[in-house]
């Protein structure tokens, strides 16, 4: 099973990026999927998660109104649309699949992880 994250890059503050995470090896159409991020010297933190059908999502307060998580189960892919980016959004972004409890904001409850994609926001 592999989660391949892509779409990161360097962008100026106020700009946008769209991250993608394509799963292969098994389908996650009945599982929640999510995104975490880790800035240098900091713990990996929850960013957003979406339920299996795509009709319910949760976000960390710092990205509400700016980021949107979505999924395409036919493509086994989850997305993170990031608008109005800020320098404090700079981090390596990781996708995750199969939340194993109701506490999906906790990183230890996820079954699968992608390799991460770097997002750098310049001021």
Backbone atoms as SQL, in Angstrom:
CREATE TABLE atoms (id INTEGER PRIMARY KEY, chain TEXT, resi INTEGER, resn TEXT, atom TEXT, x REAL, y REAL, z REAL);
INSERT INTO atoms VALUES
  (1, 'A', 1, 'UNK', 'N', 0.849, -1.187, 0.000),
  (2, 'A', 1, 'UNK', 'CA', 0.000, 0.000, 0.000),
  (3, 'A', 1, 'UNK', 'C', 0.887, 1.242, 0.000),
  (4, 'A', 2, 'UNK', 'N', 0.532, 2.186, -0.861),
  (5, 'A', 2, 'UNK', 'CA', 1.344, 3.402, -0.957),
  (6, 'A', 2, 'UNK', 'C', 0.438, 4.619, -1.070),
  (7, 'A', 3, 'UNK', 'N', 0.805, 5.675, -0.355),
  (8, 'A', 3, 'UNK', 'CA', 0.147, 6.964, -0.475),
  (9, 'A', 3, 'UNK', 'C', 1.163, 7.932, -1.058),
  (10, 'A', 4, 'UNK', 'N', 0.874, 8.452, -2.233),
  (11, 'A', 4, 'UNK', 'CA', 1.816, 9.325, -2.931),
  (12, 'A', 4, 'UNK', 'C', 1.289, 10.750, -2.890),
  (13, 'A', 5, 'UNK', 'N', 1.949, 11.594, -2.093),
  (14, 'A', 5, 'UNK', 'CA', 1.555, 12.999, -1.996),
  (15, 'A', 5, 'UNK', 'C', 2.317, 13.829, -3.011),
  (16, 'A', 6, 'UNK', 'N', 1.641, 14.822, -3.558),
  (17, 'A', 6, 'UNK', 'CA', 2.270, 15.708, -4.532),
  (18, 'A', 6, 'UNK', 'C', 1.601, 17.071, -4.483),
  (19, 'A', 7, 'UNK', 'N', 2.202, 18.041, -5.172),
  (20, 'A', 7, 'UNK', 'CA', 1.597, 19.361, -5.285),
  (21, 'A', 7, 'UNK', 'C', 2.234, 20.430, -4.436),
  (22, 'A', 8, 'UNK', 'N', 3.191, 20.065, -3.599),
  (23, 'A', 8, 'UNK', 'CA', 3.857, 21.065, -2.790),
  (24, 'A', 8, 'UNK', 'C', 4.750, 21.954, -3.634),
  (25, 'A', 9, 'UNK', 'N', 5.274, 22.988, -2.995),
  (26, 'A', 9, 'UNK', 'CA', 6.155, 23.900, -3.706),
  (27, 'A', 9, 'UNK', 'C', 6.370, 25.175, -2.933),
  (28, 'A', 10, 'UNK', 'N', 6.952, 26.148, -3.629),
  (29, 'A', 10, 'UNK', 'CA', 7.231, 27.464, -3.050),
  (30, 'A', 10, 'UNK', 'C', 6.195, 28.454, -3.577),
  (31, 'A', 11, 'UNK', 'N', 5.578, 29.183, -2.681),
  (32, 'A', 11, 'UNK', 'CA', 4.554, 30.145, -3.072),
  (33, 'A', 11, 'UNK', 'C', 4.663, 31.374, -2.181),
  (34, 'A', 12, 'UNK', 'N', 4.272, 32.506, -2.711),
  (35, 'A', 12, 'UNK', 'CA', 4.274, 33.730, -1.906),
  (36, 'A', 12, 'UNK', 'C', 3.060, 33.765, -0.988),
  (37, 'A', 13, 'UNK', 'N', 3.183, 34.483, 0.098),
  (38, 'A', 13, 'UNK', 'CA', 2.058, 34.664, 1.010),
  (39, 'A', 13, 'UNK', 'C', 0.848, 35.193, 0.245),
  (40, 'A', 14, 'UNK', 'N', -0.305, 34.624, 0.557),
  (41, 'A', 14, 'UNK', 'CA', -1.522, 34.985, -0.141),
  (42, 'A', 14, 'UNK', 'C', -1.834, 34.099, -1.330),
  (43, 'A', 15, 'UNK', 'N', -0.875, 33.286, -1.716),
  (44, 'A', 15, 'UNK', 'CA', -1.062, 32.414, -2.859),
  (45, 'A', 15, 'UNK', 'C', -1.787, 31.130, -2.501),
  (46, 'A', 16, 'UNK', 'N', -1.873, 30.236, -3.498),
  (47, 'A', 16, 'UNK', 'CA', -2.614, 28.990, -3.341),
  (48, 'A', 16, 'UNK', 'C', -1.798, 27.806, -3.845),
  (49, 'A', 17, 'UNK', 'N', -2.074, 26.671, -3.264),
  (50, 'A', 17, 'UNK', 'CA', -1.535, 25.393, -3.728),
  (51, 'A', 17, 'UNK', 'C', -2.617, 24.335, -3.548),
  (52, 'A', 18, 'UNK', 'N', -2.539, 23.307, -4.379),
  (53, 'A', 18, 'UNK', 'CA', -3.443, 22.173, -4.232),
  (54, 'A', 18, 'UNK', 'C', -2.614, 20.918, -4.077),
  (55, 'A', 19, 'UNK', 'N', -2.733, 20.272, -2.941),
  (56, 'A', 19, 'UNK', 'CA', -2.036, 19.014, -2.699),
  (57, 'A', 19, 'UNK', 'C', -2.935, 17.845, -3.099),
  (58, 'A', 20, 'UNK', 'N', -2.296, 16.811, -3.595),
  (59, 'A', 20, 'UNK', 'CA', -3.005, 15.579, -3.939),
  (60, 'A', 20, 'UNK', 'C', -2.327, 14.414, -3.230),
  (61, 'A', 21, 'UNK', 'N', -3.093, 13.404, -2.932),
  (62, 'A', 21, 'UNK', 'CA', -2.537, 12.184, -2.345),
  (63, 'A', 21, 'UNK', 'C', -3.267, 11.001, -2.967),
  (64, 'A', 22, 'UNK', 'N', -2.557, 10.281, -3.793),
  (65, 'A', 22, 'UNK', 'CA', -3.133, 9.139, -4.489),
  (66, 'A', 22, 'UNK', 'C', -2.731, 7.850, -3.795),
  (67, 'A', 23, 'UNK', 'N', -3.721, 7.028, -3.495),
  (68, 'A', 23, 'UNK', 'CA', -3.463, 5.752, -2.837),
  (69, 'A', 23, 'UNK', 'C', -3.413, 4.634, -3.867),
  (70, 'A', 24, 'UNK', 'N', -2.546, 3.691, -3.623),
  (71, 'A', 24, 'UNK', 'CA', -2.458, 2.513, -4.483),
  (72, 'A', 24, 'UNK', 'C', -2.249, 1.287, -3.617),
  (73, 'A', 25, 'UNK', 'N', -2.633, 0.150, -4.131),
  (74, 'A', 25, 'UNK', 'CA', -2.455, -1.088, -3.390),
  (75, 'A', 25, 'UNK', 'C', -3.703, -1.552, -2.663),
  (76, 'A', 26, 'UNK', 'N', -4.580, -0.629, -2.333),
  (77, 'A', 26, 'UNK', 'CA', -5.876, -0.952, -1.760),
  (78, 'A', 26, 'UNK', 'C', -6.757, 0.283, -1.868),
  (79, 'A', 27, 'UNK', 'N', -8.039, 0.086, -1.714),
  (80, 'A', 27, 'UNK', 'CA', -8.962, 1.202, -1.775),
  (81, 'A', 27, 'UNK', 'C', -9.283, 1.707, -0.368),
  (82, 'A', 28, 'UNK', 'N', -9.441, 3.032, -0.248),
  (83, 'A', 28, 'UNK', 'CA', -9.807, 3.637, 1.020),
  (84, 'A', 28, 'UNK', 'C', -11.176, 4.297, 0.935),
  (85, 'A', 29, 'UNK', 'N', -12.005, 3.837, 0.010),
  (86, 'A', 29, 'UNK', 'CA', -13.301, 4.479, -0.206),
  (87, 'A', 29, 'UNK', 'C', -14.239, 4.351, 0.986),
  (88, 'A', 30, 'UNK', 'N', -13.955, 3.450, 1.920),
  (89, 'A', 30, 'UNK', 'CA', -14.795, 3.314, 3.108),
  (90, 'A', 30, 'UNK', 'C', -14.102, 3.842, 4.368),
  (91, 'A', 31, 'UNK', 'N', -13.006, 4.552, 4.186),
  (92, 'A', 31, 'UNK', 'CA', -12.217, 5.055, 5.312),
  (93, 'A', 31, 'UNK', 'C', -12.057, 6.571, 5.262),
  (94, 'A', 32, 'UNK', 'N', -11.891, 7.160, 6.432),
  (95, 'A', 32, 'UNK', 'CA', -11.528, 8.568, 6.482),
  (96, 'A', 32, 'UNK', 'C', -10.107, 8.750, 5.947),
  (97, 'A', 33, 'UNK', 'N', -9.861, 9.929, 5.405),
  (98, 'A', 33, 'UNK', 'CA', -8.519, 10.308, 4.971),
  (99, 'A', 33, 'UNK', 'C', -8.227, 11.688, 5.514),
  (100, 'A', 34, 'UNK', 'N', -6.953, 12.025, 5.607),
  (101, 'A', 34, 'UNK', 'CA', -6.627, 13.303, 6.227),
  (102, 'A', 34, 'UNK', 'C', -5.273, 13.832, 5.830),
  (103, 'A', 35, 'UNK', 'N', -4.997, 15.040, 6.356),
  (104, 'A', 35, 'UNK', 'CA', -3.708, 15.693, 6.145),
  (105, 'A', 35, 'UNK', 'C', -3.163, 16.163, 7.487),
  (106, 'A', 36, 'UNK', 'N', -1.865, 15.985, 7.664),
  (107, 'A', 36, 'UNK', 'CA', -1.126, 16.515, 8.790),
  (108, 'A', 36, 'UNK', 'C', 0.023, 17.340, 8.225),
  (109, 'A', 37, 'UNK', 'N', 0.665, 18.107, 9.082),
  (110, 'A', 37, 'UNK', 'CA', 1.852, 18.842, 8.652),
  (111, 'A', 37, 'UNK', 'C', 2.854, 18.914, 9.792),
  (112, 'A', 38, 'UNK', 'N', 4.108, 19.063, 9.396),
  (113, 'A', 38, 'UNK', 'CA', 5.173, 19.148, 10.384),
  (114, 'A', 38, 'UNK', 'C', 6.151, 20.229, 9.976),
  (115, 'A', 39, 'UNK', 'N', 6.225, 21.267, 10.787),
  (116, 'A', 39, 'UNK', 'CA', 7.178, 22.349, 10.566),
  (117, 'A', 39, 'UNK', 'C', 8.494, 21.988, 11.247),
  (118, 'A', 40, 'UNK', 'N', 9.610, 22.581, 10.805),
  (119, 'A', 40, 'UNK', 'CA', 10.908, 22.277, 11.409),
  (120, 'A', 40, 'UNK', 'C', 10.900, 22.496, 12.918),
  (121, 'A', 41, 'UNK', 'N', 11.354, 21.494, 13.655),
  (122, 'A', 41, 'UNK', 'CA', 11.447, 21.610, 15.096),
  (123, 'A', 41, 'UNK', 'C', 10.133, 21.469, 15.841),
  (124, 'A', 42, 'UNK', 'N', 9.069, 21.128, 15.118),
  (125, 'A', 42, 'UNK', 'CA', 7.755, 21.007, 15.759),
  (126, 'A', 42, 'UNK', 'C', 7.189, 19.613, 15.585),
  (127, 'A', 43, 'UNK', 'N', 6.161, 19.327, 16.389),
  (128, 'A', 43, 'UNK', 'CA', 5.462, 18.064, 16.283),
  (129, 'A', 43, 'UNK', 'C', 4.599, 18.049, 15.027),
  (130, 'A', 44, 'UNK', 'N', 4.325, 16.855, 14.527),
  (131, 'A', 44, 'UNK', 'CA', 3.393, 16.731, 13.412),
  (132, 'A', 44, 'UNK', 'C', 1.996, 17.048, 13.934),
  (133, 'A', 45, 'UNK', 'N', 1.308, 17.953, 13.235),
  (134, 'A', 45, 'UNK', 'CA', -0.001, 18.387, 13.707),
  (135, 'A', 45, 'UNK', 'C', -1.091, 18.096, 12.681),
  (136, 'A', 46, 'UNK', 'N', -2.275, 17.899, 13.208),
  (137, 'A', 46, 'UNK', 'CA', -3.442, 17.662, 12.381),
  (138, 'A', 46, 'UNK', 'C', -3.813, 18.914, 11.603),
  (139, 'A', 47, 'UNK', 'N', -4.215, 18.730, 10.351),
  (140, 'A', 47, 'UNK', 'CA', -4.672, 19.841, 9.526),
  (141, 'A', 47, 'UNK', 'C', -6.151, 19.671, 9.167),
  (142, 'A', 48, 'UNK', 'N', -6.497, 18.526, 8.581),
  (143, 'A', 48, 'UNK', 'CA', -7.871, 18.313, 8.142),
  (144, 'A', 48, 'UNK', 'C', -8.120, 16.828, 7.933),
  (145, 'A', 49, 'UNK', 'N', -9.383, 16.451, 8.032),
  (146, 'A', 49, 'UNK', 'CA', -9.772, 15.079, 7.744),
  (147, 'A', 49, 'UNK', 'C', -11.152, 15.085, 7.106),
  (148, 'A', 50, 'UNK', 'N', -11.413, 14.052, 6.320),
  (149, 'A', 50, 'UNK', 'CA', -12.691, 13.951, 5.619),
  (150, 'A', 50, 'UNK', 'C', -13.220, 12.529, 5.761),
  (151, 'A', 51, 'UNK', 'N', -14.531, 12.400, 5.900),
  (152, 'A', 51, 'UNK', 'CA', -15.076, 11.063, 6.086),
  (153, 'A', 51, 'UNK', 'C', -15.116, 10.301, 4.757),
  (154, 'A', 52, 'UNK', 'N', -15.557, 9.056, 4.814),
  (155, 'A', 52, 'UNK', 'CA', -15.460, 8.183, 3.652),
  (156, 'A', 52, 'UNK', 'C', -16.259, 8.691, 2.463),
  (157, 'A', 53, 'UNK', 'N', -17.404, 9.328, 2.739),
  (158, 'A', 53, 'UNK', 'CA', -18.268, 9.759, 1.640),
  (159, 'A', 53, 'UNK', 'C', -17.964, 11.170, 1.168),
  (160, 'A', 54, 'UNK', 'N', -17.150, 11.881, 1.915),
  (161, 'A', 54, 'UNK', 'CA', -16.784, 13.233, 1.507),
  (162, 'A', 54, 'UNK', 'C', -17.751, 14.309, 1.925),
  (163, 'A', 55, 'UNK', 'N', -18.738, 13.981, 2.745),
  (164, 'A', 55, 'UNK', 'CA', -19.733, 14.992, 3.111),
  (165, 'A', 55, 'UNK', 'C', -19.529, 15.552, 4.508),
  (166, 'A', 56, 'UNK', 'N', -18.438, 15.182, 5.144),
  (167, 'A', 56, 'UNK', 'CA', -18.127, 15.735, 6.463),
  (168, 'A', 56, 'UNK', 'C', -16.628, 15.916, 6.584),
  (169, 'A', 57, 'UNK', 'N', -16.208, 17.095, 7.017),
  (170, 'A', 57, 'UNK', 'CA', -14.782, 17.382, 7.160),
  (171, 'A', 57, 'UNK', 'C', -14.545, 18.188, 8.433),
  (172, 'A', 58, 'UNK', 'N', -13.377, 18.030, 8.989),
  (173, 'A', 58, 'UNK', 'CA', -12.967, 18.808, 10.157),
  (174, 'A', 58, 'UNK', 'C', -11.614, 19.437, 9.867),
  (175, 'A', 59, 'UNK', 'N', -11.383, 20.584, 10.482),
  (176, 'A', 59, 'UNK', 'CA', -10.156, 21.335, 10.247),
  (177, 'A', 59, 'UNK', 'C', -9.582, 21.851, 11.566),
  (178, 'A', 60, 'UNK', 'N', -8.271, 22.019, 11.589),
  (179, 'A', 60, 'UNK', 'CA', -7.671, 22.737, 12.703),
  (180, 'A', 60, 'UNK', 'C', -8.075, 24.194, 12.567),
  (181, 'A', 61, 'UNK', 'N', -8.224, 24.874, 13.693),
  (182, 'A', 61, 'UNK', 'CA', -8.739, 26.248, 13.664),
  (183, 'A', 61, 'UNK', 'C', -7.909, 27.170, 12.778),
  (184, 'A', 62, 'UNK', 'N', -6.602, 26.959, 12.744),
  (185, 'A', 62, 'UNK', 'CA', -5.715, 27.883, 12.039),
  (186, 'A', 62, 'UNK', 'C', -5.891, 27.865, 10.518),
  (187, 'A', 63, 'UNK', 'N', -6.572, 26.847, 9.982),
  (188, 'A', 63, 'UNK', 'CA', -6.749, 26.789, 8.524),
  (189, 'A', 63, 'UNK', 'C', -8.206, 26.914, 8.101),
  (190, 'A', 64, 'UNK', 'N', -9.107, 26.995, 9.047),
  (191, 'A', 64, 'UNK', 'CA', -10.527, 27.100, 8.715),
  (192, 'A', 64, 'UNK', 'C', -10.784, 28.330, 7.854),
  (193, 'A', 65, 'UNK', 'N', -11.560, 28.139, 6.800),
  (194, 'A', 65, 'UNK', 'CA', -11.863, 29.231, 5.894),
  (195, 'A', 65, 'UNK', 'C', -10.816, 29.452, 4.818),
  (196, 'A', 66, 'UNK', 'N', -9.671, 28.809, 4.940),
  (197, 'A', 66, 'UNK', 'CA', -8.602, 28.950, 3.940),
  (198, 'A', 66, 'UNK', 'C', -8.322, 27.643, 3.213),
  (199, 'A', 67, 'UNK', 'N', -8.407, 26.526, 3.908),
  (200, 'A', 67, 'UNK', 'CA', -8.109, 25.210, 3.335),
  (201, 'A', 67, 'UNK', 'C', -9.406, 24.430, 3.153),
  (202, 'A', 68, 'UNK', 'N', -9.427, 23.607, 2.115),
  (203, 'A', 68, 'UNK', 'CA', -10.563, 22.723, 1.865),
  (204, 'A', 68, 'UNK', 'C', -10.063, 21.333, 1.507),
  (205, 'A', 69, 'UNK', 'N', -10.526, 20.346, 2.262),
  (206, 'A', 69, 'UNK', 'CA', -10.187, 18.955, 1.961),
  (207, 'A', 69, 'UNK', 'C', -11.320, 18.346, 1.152),
  (208, 'A', 70, 'UNK', 'N', -10.961, 17.524, 0.182),
  (209, 'A', 70, 'UNK', 'CA', -11.959, 16.834, -0.627),
  (210, 'A', 70, 'UNK', 'C', -11.379, 15.489, -1.059),
  (211, 'A', 71, 'UNK', 'N', -12.218, 14.671, -1.658),
  (212, 'A', 71, 'UNK', 'CA', -11.743, 13.356, -2.092),
  (213, 'A', 71, 'UNK', 'C', -12.492, 12.915, -3.329),
  (214, 'A', 72, 'UNK', 'N', -11.858, 12.034, -4.075),
  (215, 'A', 72, 'UNK', 'CA', -12.462, 11.394, -5.235),
  (216, 'A', 72, 'UNK', 'C', -12.254, 9.896, -5.060),
  (217, 'A', 73, 'UNK', 'N', -13.280, 9.216, -4.621),
  (218, 'A', 73, 'UNK', 'CA', -13.135, 7.790, -4.330),
  (219, 'A', 73, 'UNK', 'C', -12.893, 6.968, -5.599),
  (220, 'A', 74, 'UNK', 'N', -13.374, 7.438, -6.719),
  (221, 'A', 74, 'UNK', 'CA', -13.123, 6.725, -7.973),
  (222, 'A', 74, 'UNK', 'C', -11.630, 6.721, -8.307),
  (223, 'A', 75, 'UNK', 'N', -10.933, 7.765, -7.868),
  (224, 'A', 75, 'UNK', 'CA', -9.496, 7.864, -8.119),
  (225, 'A', 75, 'UNK', 'C', -8.677, 7.485, -6.892),
  (226, 'A', 76, 'UNK', 'N', -9.351, 7.157, -5.789),
  (227, 'A', 76, 'UNK', 'CA', -8.645, 6.780, -4.557),
  (228, 'A', 76, 'UNK', 'C', -7.691, 7.892, -4.134),
  (229, 'A', 77, 'UNK', 'N', -8.177, 9.122, -4.221),
  (230, 'A', 77, 'UNK', 'CA', -7.315, 10.295, -4.026),
  (231, 'A', 77, 'UNK', 'C', -8.001, 11.296, -3.094),
  (232, 'A', 78, 'UNK', 'N', -7.179, 11.914, -2.239),
  (233, 'A', 78, 'UNK', 'CA', -7.639, 12.988, -1.375),
  (234, 'A', 78, 'UNK', 'C', -6.873, 14.253, -1.743),
  (235, 'A', 79, 'UNK', 'N', -7.537, 15.387, -1.629),
  (236, 'A', 79, 'UNK', 'CA', -6.942, 16.667, -2.011),
  (237, 'A', 79, 'UNK', 'C', -6.963, 17.634, -0.830),
  (238, 'A', 80, 'UNK', 'N', -6.076, 18.619, -0.881),
  (239, 'A', 80, 'UNK', 'CA', -6.105, 19.718, 0.072),
  (240, 'A', 80, 'UNK', 'C', -5.875, 21.003, -0.718),
  (241, 'A', 81, 'UNK', 'N', -6.938, 21.766, -0.883),
  (242, 'A', 81, 'UNK', 'CA', -6.841, 23.065, -1.531),
  (243, 'A', 81, 'UNK', 'C', -6.485, 24.096, -0.471),
  (244, 'A', 82, 'UNK', 'N', -5.367, 24.769, -0.676),
  (245, 'A', 82, 'UNK', 'CA', -4.863, 25.722, 0.313),
  (246, 'A', 82, 'UNK', 'C', -4.839, 27.113, -0.313),
  (247, 'A', 83, 'UNK', 'N', -5.656, 27.996, 0.209),
  (248, 'A', 83, 'UNK', 'CA', -5.735, 29.380, -0.263),
  (249, 'A', 83, 'UNK', 'C', -5.257, 30.336, 0.822),
  (250, 'A', 84, 'UNK', 'N', -4.972, 31.548, 0.416),
  (251, 'A', 84, 'UNK', 'CA', -4.540, 32.586, 1.362),
  (252, 'A', 84, 'UNK', 'C', -3.419, 32.077, 2.258),
  (253, 'A', 85, 'UNK', 'N', -2.440, 31.474, 1.646),
  (254, 'A', 85, 'UNK', 'CA', -1.347, 30.855, 2.407),
  (255, 'A', 85, 'UNK', 'C', -0.549, 31.893, 3.183),
  (256, 'A', 86, 'UNK', 'N', -0.073, 31.468, 4.340),
  (257, 'A', 86, 'UNK', 'CA', 0.715, 32.314, 5.228),
  (258, 'A', 86, 'UNK', 'C', 2.070, 31.656, 5.468),
  (259, 'A', 87, 'UNK', 'N', 3.075, 32.452, 5.817),
  (260, 'A', 87, 'UNK', 'CA', 4.392, 31.861, 6.113),
  (261, 'A', 87, 'UNK', 'C', 4.319, 30.774, 7.188),
  (262, 'A', 88, 'UNK', 'N', 3.411, 30.899, 8.122),
  (263, 'A', 88, 'UNK', 'CA', 3.293, 29.889, 9.184),
  (264, 'A', 88, 'UNK', 'C', 2.688, 28.578, 8.694),
  (265, 'A', 89, 'UNK', 'N', 2.245, 28.538, 7.449),
  (266, 'A', 89, 'UNK', 'CA', 1.780, 27.281, 6.853),
  (267, 'A', 89, 'UNK', 'C', 2.941, 26.448, 6.303),
  (268, 'A', 90, 'UNK', 'N', 4.137, 27.020, 6.320),
  (269, 'A', 90, 'UNK', 'CA', 5.306, 26.307, 5.827),
  (270, 'A', 90, 'UNK', 'C', 5.551, 25.042, 6.638),
  (271, 'A', 91, 'UNK', 'N', 5.619, 23.914, 5.950),
  (272, 'A', 91, 'UNK', 'CA', 5.774, 22.623, 6.623),
  (273, 'A', 91, 'UNK', 'C', 5.864, 21.529, 5.563),
  (274, 'A', 92, 'UNK', 'N', 6.207, 20.347, 6.014),
  (275, 'A', 92, 'UNK', 'CA', 6.025, 19.159, 5.190),
  (276, 'A', 92, 'UNK', 'C', 4.620, 18.648, 5.471),
  (277, 'A', 93, 'UNK', 'N', 3.847, 18.454, 4.409),
  (278, 'A', 93, 'UNK', 'CA', 2.469, 18.005, 4.534),
  (279, 'A', 93, 'UNK', 'C', 2.394, 16.509, 4.229),
  (280, 'A', 94, 'UNK', 'N', 1.740, 15.784, 5.122),
  (281, 'A', 94, 'UNK', 'CA', 1.601, 14.340, 5.006),
  (282, 'A', 94, 'UNK', 'C', 0.129, 13.976, 4.872),
  (283, 'A', 95, 'UNK', 'N', -0.154, 13.061, 3.952),
  (284, 'A', 95, 'UNK', 'CA', -1.515, 12.540, 3.898),
  (285, 'A', 95, 'UNK', 'C', -1.580, 11.258, 4.721),
  (286, 'A', 96, 'UNK', 'N', -2.760, 10.963, 5.198),
  (287, 'A', 96, 'UNK', 'CA', -2.988, 9.789, 6.025),
  (288, 'A', 96, 'UNK', 'C', -4.307, 9.147, 5.614),
  (289, 'A', 97, 'UNK', 'N', -4.371, 7.841, 5.823),
  (290, 'A', 97, 'UNK', 'CA', -5.594, 7.111, 5.470),
  (291, 'A', 97, 'UNK', 'C', -5.951, 6.119, 6.564),
  (292, 'A', 98, 'UNK', 'N', -7.213, 5.834, 6.682),
  (293, 'A', 98, 'UNK', 'CA', -7.767, 4.875, 7.627),
  (294, 'A', 98, 'UNK', 'C', -7.598, 5.317, 9.071),
  (295, 'A', 99, 'UNK', 'N', -8.455, 6.213, 9.501),
  (296, 'A', 99, 'UNK', 'CA', -8.479, 6.610, 10.898),
  (297, 'A', 99, 'UNK', 'C', -9.108, 5.474, 11.707),
  (298, 'A', 100, 'UNK', 'N', -8.405, 5.015, 12.732),
  (299, 'A', 100, 'UNK', 'CA', -8.801, 3.809, 13.457),
  (300, 'A', 100, 'UNK', 'C', -9.583, 4.101, 14.739),
  (301, 'A', 101, 'UNK', 'N', -9.903, 5.369, 14.978),
  (302, 'A', 101, 'UNK', 'CA', -10.721, 5.715, 16.133),
  (303, 'A', 101, 'UNK', 'C', -11.523, 6.962, 15.805),
  (304, 'A', 102, 'UNK', 'N', -12.290, 7.427, 16.775),
  (305, 'A', 102, 'UNK', 'CA', -13.071, 8.650, 16.571),
  (306, 'A', 102, 'UNK', 'C', -12.214, 9.898, 16.737),
  (307, 'A', 103, 'UNK', 'N', -10.983, 9.727, 17.244),
  (308, 'A', 103, 'UNK', 'CA', -10.104, 10.869, 17.513),
  (309, 'A', 103, 'UNK', 'C', -9.128, 11.045, 16.356),
  (310, 'A', 104, 'UNK', 'N', -9.651, 11.378, 15.208),
  (311, 'A', 104, 'UNK', 'CA', -8.833, 11.436, 13.998),
  (312, 'A', 104, 'UNK', 'C', -7.853, 12.600, 13.995),
  (313, 'A', 105, 'UNK', 'N', -7.966, 13.512, 14.944),
  (314, 'A', 105, 'UNK', 'CA', -7.003, 14.600, 15.038),
  (315, 'A', 105, 'UNK', 'C', -5.717, 14.153, 15.721),
  (316, 'A', 106, 'UNK', 'N', -5.691, 12.917, 16.171),
  (317, 'A', 106, 'UNK', 'CA', -4.507, 12.340, 16.808),
  (318, 'A', 106, 'UNK', 'C', -3.745, 11.527, 15.778),
  (319, 'A', 107, 'UNK', 'N', -2.464, 11.784, 15.625),
  (320, 'A', 107, 'UNK', 'CA', -1.725, 11.131, 14.549),
  (321, 'A', 107, 'UNK', 'C', -1.551, 9.638, 14.772),
  (322, 'A', 108, 'UNK', 'N', -1.561, 9.167, 16.021),
  (323, 'A', 108, 'UNK', 'CA', -1.291, 7.753, 16.302),
  (324, 'A', 108, 'UNK', 'C', -2.415, 6.823, 15.878),
  (325, 'A', 109, 'UNK', 'N', -3.574, 7.355, 15.503),
  (326, 'A', 109, 'UNK', 'CA', -4.714, 6.484, 15.186),
  (327, 'A', 109, 'UNK', 'C', -4.868, 6.226, 13.692),
  (328, 'A', 110, 'UNK', 'N', -3.935, 6.724, 12.899),
  (329, 'A', 110, 'UNK', 'CA', -4.011, 6.530, 11.454),
  (330, 'A', 110, 'UNK', 'C', -3.204, 5.319, 11.034),
  (331, 'A', 111, 'UNK', 'N', -3.770, 4.548, 10.090),
  (332, 'A', 111, 'UNK', 'CA', -3.148, 3.300, 9.697),
  (333, 'A', 111, 'UNK', 'C', -2.074, 3.437, 8.631),
  (334, 'A', 112, 'UNK', 'N', -2.227, 4.412, 7.751),
  (335, 'A', 112, 'UNK', 'CA', -1.304, 4.550, 6.624),
  (336, 'A', 112, 'UNK', 'C', -0.887, 6.011, 6.456),
  (337, 'A', 113, 'UNK', 'N', 0.370, 6.197, 6.037),
  (338, 'A', 113, 'UNK', 'CA', 0.925, 7.526, 5.848),
  (339, 'A', 113, 'UNK', 'C', 1.618, 7.636, 4.496),
  (340, 'A', 114, 'UNK', 'N', 1.525, 8.830, 3.910),
  (341, 'A', 114, 'UNK', 'CA', 2.290, 9.142, 2.714),
  (342, 'A', 114, 'UNK', 'C', 3.671, 9.663, 3.094),
  (343, 'A', 115, 'UNK', 'N', 4.484, 9.956, 2.073),
  (344, 'A', 115, 'UNK', 'CA', 5.872, 10.321, 2.310),
  (345, 'A', 115, 'UNK', 'C', 6.065, 11.796, 2.584),
  (346, 'A', 116, 'UNK', 'N', 5.074, 12.631, 2.347),
  (347, 'A', 116, 'UNK', 'CA', 5.188, 14.053, 2.624),
  (348, 'A', 116, 'UNK', 'C', 5.564, 14.861, 1.401),
  (349, 'A', 117, 'UNK', 'N', 5.069, 16.085, 1.364),
  (350, 'A', 117, 'UNK', 'CA', 5.413, 17.027, 0.300),
  (351, 'A', 117, 'UNK', 'C', 5.652, 18.388, 0.956),
  (352, 'A', 118, 'UNK', 'N', 6.728, 19.052, 0.540),
  (353, 'A', 118, 'UNK', 'CA', 7.145, 20.308, 1.168),
  (354, 'A', 118, 'UNK', 'C', 6.319, 21.478, 0.639),
  (355, 'A', 119, 'UNK', 'N', 5.806, 22.266, 1.558),
  (356, 'A', 119, 'UNK', 'CA', 5.134, 23.520, 1.219),
  (357, 'A', 119, 'UNK', 'C', 5.910, 24.645, 1.896),
  (358, 'A', 120, 'UNK', 'N', 6.357, 25.603, 1.106),
  (359, 'A', 120, 'UNK', 'CA', 7.093, 26.743, 1.625),
  (360, 'A', 120, 'UNK', 'C', 6.390, 28.021, 1.196),
  (361, 'A', 121, 'UNK', 'N', 6.031, 28.843, 2.168),
  (362, 'A', 121, 'UNK', 'CA', 5.337, 30.094, 1.886),
  (363, 'A', 121, 'UNK', 'C', 6.257, 31.245, 2.267),
  (364, 'A', 122, 'UNK', 'N', 6.610, 32.043, 1.293),
  (365, 'A', 122, 'UNK', 'CA', 7.505, 33.170, 1.545),
  (366, 'A', 122, 'UNK', 'C', 6.706, 34.429, 1.850),
  (367, 'A', 123, 'UNK', 'N', 7.293, 35.280, 2.678),
  (368, 'A', 123, 'UNK', 'CA', 6.589, 36.515, 3.073),
  (369, 'A', 123, 'UNK', 'C', 6.903, 37.667, 2.134);
